Amino acid sequence: RLRVLSQIVPEHFSREEEELLEVVEKVSPELKDFCAEMKRQHQSICSLLLDLRLAAENLREHNAAIFGRRANGAANRAEFEAAMTRVRDIGKSLAQELTNHVQLEEDQLAGFL
């Protein structure tokens, strides 16, 4: 699922930048600043998506180590817990950035669309 999101979200952002933001940024200096911020947020969100995907893959590896291939007890469990914490933390950051992004879009573009 993260693999799909890692593909779909950047494609959506690219279309949004080409079809909407390039038009909107010509309307006023304030909207130009808004569009620059949207593009910055797009990059940040895509980076977090990649980080989350990599962290989830790492978690899967640690999960396999604990429940199958390697049985090193507490060391593997601690690594698994750290990997799970990383996934949770990145997921929270991603959710917060997406929420802020959508809210800013809605606030700034409410009268335009």
ChimeraX attribute file (.defattr): number of C-alpha atoms within 10 A of each C-alpha:
attribute: neighborCount
match mode: 1-to-1
recipient: residues
	/A:1	7
	/A:2	14
	/A:3	11
	/A:4	8
	/A:5	14
	/A:6	18
	/A:7	14
	/A:8	12
	/A:9	15
	/A:10	17
	/A:11	12
	/A:12	12
	/A:13	20
	/A:14	15
	/A:15	12
	/A:16	15
	/A:17	19
	/A:18	11
	/A:19	11
	/A:20	14
	/A:21	20
	/A:22	14
	/A:23	13
	/A:24	17
	/A:25	17
	/A:26	12
	/A:27	11
	/A:28	10
	/A:29	10
	/A:30	12
	/A:31	17
	/A:32	17
	/A:33	12
	/A:34	19
	/A:35	22
	/A:36	16
	/A:37	14
	/A:38	20
	/A:39	17
	/A:40	11
	/A:41	17
	/A:42	22
	/A:43	14
	/A:44	15
	/A:45	23
	/A:46	18
	/A:47	15
	/A:48	19
	/A:49	23
	/A:50	18
	/A:51	17
	/A:52	22
	/A:53	20
	/A:54	15
	/A:55	20
	/A:56	20
	/A:57	15
	/A:58	18
	/A:59	21
	/A:60	15
	/A:61	14
	/A:62	23
	/A:63	20
	/A:64	15
	/A:65	18
	/A:66	19
	/A:67	12
	/A:68	9
	/A:69	11
	/A:70	12
	/A:71	13
	/A:72	10
	/A:73	11
	/A:74	10
	/A:75	11
	/A:76	18
	/A:77	17
	/A:78	12
	/A:79	17
	/A:80	21
	/A:81	15
	/A:82	14
	/A:83	21
	/A:84	18
	/A:85	14
	/A:86	18
	/A:87	21
	/A:88	15
	/A:89	13
	/A:90	19
	/A:91	19
	/A:92	12
	/A:93	16
	/A:94	20
	/A:95	14
	/A:96	12
	/A:97	17
	/A:98	16
	/A:99	12
	/A:100	13
	/A:101	17
	/A:102	12
	/A:103	12
	/A:104	15
	/A:105	14
	/A:106	13
	/A:107	10
	/A:108	15
	/A:109	13
	/A:110	9
	/A:111	7
	/A:112	8
	/A:113	8
